[in-house]
Amino acid sequence: MKYIHFIINPISGNGKHNIGITMLEKYFPATNFKIEVNYSNYKKHALILTKSAIAKNPDYIIACGGDGTINEVASCLINTKIKLGIIPVGSGNGLASNLNIPKSLEKAAEIIRKGNTQFIDVGKANDHYFFSNMGVCIDALIIKKYEKNIKRTLISYILASIASSIEFKPMQTILSFNNQIIDTSAFMLFISNSNEMGYGMSLTPQASLNDGLLDLVVVSKLNFYDKLILGMRVISNKIEKFKKAHHTLIEKMSIEIPEKIFLDAQFDGEYYNLRTNKIQVVIIKSGLEVLTN
């Protein structure tokens, strides 16, 4: 009998999913499964709930939510024997999409019941883990504005992006990676483990979750016209045609923004204010086992 613990974010996807223990019991009958359910009620609550669940030694812990909820649950499972499952009910669902986990509860539950897994790489930036992507500069400002919207939709994301492109001022950024040091006026600094950000959009369409590498995209200071072109390339998933976006594969790197004391950053679509102006990024190869097709 499999013991499965579910961590559910009730407001993911604007709270329209209605996932609860009664519904889950239909897909995981007591004859074959022991299930427990907890609900996360605030940011970082899923971290607390997951740590408590780990103490009970379940076979699987299932994150029912968006990329932010998945990040909190998965961050506790790195290098453990407990497998991560995903029922994607968030707005973007970038990681689930990369793993080919459908939004349908019935189909996602079927993947969990079958129990097939794969190992994926994990990104780490200082003390924060990321599974899909992270970013500073304009990327962090976009997420900061996006989180203020009551409705998290693609339109909300686009509007946040437009407002951020007008407001954001490029910052002197010192990057160290692959035996080189780059001092640039950074407009965008994006590091990805996954081939999708969410909403079907991607800055790193060739990225792989298990190649042992992170995909770095750096865009330096742009004029107004170039910002428009960049926006259109991102929406149309043709970032490779934007010549001012420089793409590199890395295993580790350091980031320093001298003019700042604290840094805004986003990890898997969640905004954070870091109490430092330096970030050390590394990859943990095959650090997480995930239930997949």
C-alpha positions in Angstrom: 0.0 0.0 0.0 1.4 3.4 -1.0 1.3 6.2 1.5 0.8 9.5 -0.2 0.7 12.9 1.4 -0.9 15.8 -0.5 0.0 19.5 0.0 -2.8 21.6 -1.5 -2.7 25.3 -2.2 -6.5 26.2 -2.2 -6.0 29.5 -4.0 -3.8 28.3 -6.9 -5.3 29.0 -10.2 -7.6 31.6 -8.6 -9.0 28.9 -6.3 -11.1 27.2 -9.0 -9.8 23.6 -8.7 -11.8 22.3 -5.7 -9.3 19.6 -4.9 -9.9 18.1 -1.4 -9.7 14.8 0.4 -13.2 13.7 -0.8 -12.2 14.2 -4.5 -8.8 12.6 -4.0 -10.3 9.5 -2.4 -12.1 8.8 -5.7 -8.7 8.5 -7.5 -6.8 6.9 -4.6 -9.1 4.3 -3.0 -8.3 3.1 0.5 -7.9 -0.4 -0.7 -4.6 0.5 -2.3 -3.6 3.9 -0.9 -3.2 5.6 2.4 -3.6 9.4 1.9 -3.3 12.5 4.0 -4.0 16.0 3.0 -2.8 19.4 4.2 -3.7 22.9 2.9 -1.1 25.7 2.6 -2.6 29.0 3.6 0.3 31.5 3.1 3.6 31.9 1.4 6.2 29.4 2.8 3.5 27.5 4.6 4.0 24.5 2.2 7.6 24.3 3.5 6.4 23.8 7.0 3.8 21.3 6.0 6.2 19.3 3.8 8.8 19.1 6.6 6.1 17.7 8.9 5.0 15.3 6.2 8.5 14.0 5.7 8.7 13.0 9.4 5.8 10.6 8.7 7.9 8.9 5.9 5.4 8.8 3.0 6.3 7.2 -0.3 5.2 10.3 -2.2 4.5 13.9 -1.4 2.2 15.6 -4.0 2.2 19.3 -4.6 -1.2 20.5 -5.7 -0.7 24.1 -6.9 1.4 26.2 -9.2 5.2 26.6 -9.6 5.5 28.4 -6.3 3.8 25.6 -4.3 5.8 23.0 -6.2 9.0 24.9 -5.3 8.2 24.9 -1.6 7.4 21.2 -1.5 10.2 20.1 -3.8 12.8 22.2 -1.9 12.3 19.9 1.1 12.7 16.7 -0.9 16.1 17.2 -2.5 18.4 14.2 -2.0 15.7 12.3 -0.1 14.0 9.0 -1.0 10.6 10.6 -1.1 9.3 11.1 -4.6 7.6 14.4 -5.7 4.3 14.3 -7.4 2.6 17.2 -9.1 -1.1 18.0 -9.7 -0.7 21.3 -11.6 -3.5 23.8 -10.8 -1.6 27.0 -10.9 -1.6 29.8 -13.5 1.7 29.2 -15.4 2.5 25.6 -14.6 5.9 25.8 -16.4 7.6 22.8 -14.6 4.6 20.5 -15.0 4.4 21.4 -18.7 8.0 20.5 -19.2 7.4 17.2 -17.4 4.4 16.5 -19.6 2.1 16.4 -16.6 -1.4 17.3 -17.7 -3.7 19.8 -16.0 -6.5 17.2 -15.9 -6.8 15.9 -12.3 -7.8 12.5 -13.6 -4.7 12.2 -15.8 -2.3 13.7 -13.3 -3.7 11.2 -10.7 -3.1 8.3 -13.1 0.6 9.3 -13.4 0.9 9.2 -9.6 -0.8 5.8 -9.4 1.5 4.3 -12.0 4.5 5.4 -10.0 7.0 6.0 -12.8 9.8 8.4 -12.0 12.7 10.3 -13.4 15.5 12.3 -11.7 15.8 16.0 -12.5 18.5 18.6 -11.8 17.9 21.3 -9.3 19.2 24.9 -9.3 20.4 26.5 -6.1 21.0 30.3 -5.6 22.4 31.0 -2.2 19.8 29.3 0.1 17.0 29.2 -2.5 16.3 26.3 -4.7 14.7 26.6 -8.2 13.4 23.8 -10.4 12.1 25.8 -13.4 13.9 29.2 -13.4 15.2 32.2 -11.5 15.9 35.7 -12.5 17.0 39.1 -11.3 16.9 42.6 -13.0 13.6 43.1 -15.0 12.5 39.5 -14.4 12.2 40.1 -10.7 10.3 43.3 -11.2 7.9 41.7 -13.5 7.1 39.0 -10.9 6.8 41.6 -8.1 4.2 43.5 -10.1 2.5 40.3 -11.3 2.0 39.1 -7.7 0.0 42.3 -6.9 -2.7 41.3 -9.4 -5.7 39.6 -7.8 -6.1 37.5 -11.0 -3.0 35.8 -12.1 -3.5 35.4 -15.9 -1.5 35.7 -19.0 -2.9 39.2 -19.5 -1.8 40.2 -16.0 1.7 38.9 -16.8 1.9 40.8 -20.0 0.7 44.0 -18.4 3.3 43.6 -15.6 6.0 43.0 -18.2 5.1 46.2 -20.1 5.0 48.3 -16.9 8.3 46.8 -15.8 10.0 47.5 -19.1 9.1 51.2 -18.8 10.2 51.4 -15.1 13.2 49.2 -14.9 16.7 50.8 -15.1 19.6 48.5 -16.1 22.1 47.9 -13.4 25.8 47.3 -13.4 26.2 43.6 -13.0 29.3 41.5 -12.6 29.0 37.9 -13.7 31.6 35.2 -13.3 31.1 31.9 -15.1 32.9 29.5 -17.4 36.3 31.0 -16.5 35.3 34.5 -17.6 34.2 37.7 -15.9 31.6 40.0 -17.5 30.8 43.5 -16.3 27.6 44.6 -18.0 24.7 47.0 -17.7 22.1 44.2 -17.3 18.5 44.6 -18.3 17.6 40.9 -18.0 19.4 38.1 -16.2 17.6 34.8 -16.4 18.7 31.3 -15.4 16.7 28.3 -16.4 16.6 24.6 -15.6 13.4 24.0 -17.6 12.3 24.7 -21.2 9.2 26.7 -20.2 8.5 29.7 -17.9 4.7 29.1 -17.9 1.8 30.1 -20.1 3.6 28.2 -22.9 6.4 30.9 -23.1 10.1 30.2 -23.0 13.4 32.0 -23.0 15.3 28.7 -23.1 13.4 26.3 -25.4 16.3 23.9 -25.6 16.8 23.6 -21.9 16.7 20.2 -20.3 15.8 19.1 -16.7 18.5 16.4 -16.7 21.5 17.5 -18.7 23.5 18.7 -15.7 23.5 22.2 -17.0 21.7 25.5 -16.4 20.7 27.9 -19.3 21.8 31.5 -18.8 20.3 34.3 -20.8 21.7 37.8 -20.4 20.3 40.9 -22.1 22.2 44.2 -21.6 20.8 47.7 -21.8 18.2 48.2 -24.6 16.6 51.1 -26.3 12.8 51.4 -26.6 12.6 49.8 -30.0 14.7 46.8 -28.9 12.4 46.4 -25.8 9.4 46.1 -28.1 11.2 43.5 -30.3 12.3 41.5 -27.2 8.7 41.5 -25.9 7.4 40.2 -29.2 10.1 37.5 -29.4 9.3 36.3 -25.9 5.5 36.1 -26.5 6.0 34.3 -29.9 8.7 31.9 -28.5 11.3 33.1 -30.9 13.9 34.5 -28.5 16.7 32.9 -30.5 16.0 35.5 -33.2 16.7 38.3 -30.8 20.5 38.8 -31.3 21.0 40.9 -28.1 19.9 37.9 -25.9 23.1 36.0 -25.1 22.7 32.4 -24.2 25.2 30.3 -22.4 25.3 26.9 -20.6 26.7 26.9 -17.1 27.2 24.6 -14.1 27.8 27.5 -11.6 28.2 31.2 -11.6 28.4 34.2 -9.3 26.3 37.4 -9.6 27.1 40.7 -8.0 25.3 44.0 -8.4 27.5 46.6 -6.6 25.1 49.5 -6.6 22.6 47.5 -4.6 22.6 46.5 -0.9 19.6 44.0 -1.3 18.5 42.3 -4.5 15.1 41.6 -5.9 14.8 38.1 -7.4 12.3 35.6 -8.5 12.4 31.8 -8.0 9.9 29.7 -10.0 7.6 32.7 -10.4 7.7 33.8 -6.7 9.2 37.2 -5.7 11.8 37.5 -3.0 13.9 40.3 -1.6 17.4 39.0 -0.9 19.4 40.6 2.0 22.5 40.6 -0.1 23.8 41.9 -3.4 25.7 38.7 -4.3 24.3 35.4 -5.5 26.1 32.1 -6.0 24.3 29.8 -8.4 25.1 26.1 -8.7 23.3 23.0 -10.1 22.6 19.9 -8.1 22.6 17.1 -10.7 19.8 14.6 -10.4 18.8 16.1 -7.1 15.1 15.3 -7.2 13.0 12.3 -8.1 9.7 13.2 -9.7 6.7 11.1 -10.7 6.2 11.5 -14.5 4.7 9.7 -17.5 
